[in-house]
Amino acid sequence: MEEIWTKARALRNTATDAEQALWRHLRGRQLQGLKFRRQYPIAGYIADFACVEVKLVIELDGGLHSDQESYDAERTRKIECNGYRVLRFWNNDVLLRTTEVLDEIIRRLR
């Protein structure tokens, strides 16, 4: 198995609270009947969540991400070069404003 897939599997087993909370709403085609994958490799990076059918990536950012804006921008650019749209949400928004986050995802799916 390629190294990135091994790392993706490890990340699935150590999900953050925000990732677990959002996954409860995305898994099993619960959102618009679309299949989401978690910790899915794209363009040499591991996306937090991806819907391959509609080419949408959802990234969750914690406090650490405020210090790595240039890395995140390059990562987003490369993922978008592969035809995906990237949505970013702060972990706190997922945990405290789940309905609003889900509404925004649904808006972007249309």
ABEGO torsion letter per residue (X at the ends): XBAAAAAAAAAAAABBAAAAAAAAAABGGABGGBBBBBGBBBGGBBBABBBAAAGBBBBBBBAAAAAAAAAAAAAAAAAAAAGBBBBBBBAAAAAAAAAAAAAAAAAAAX
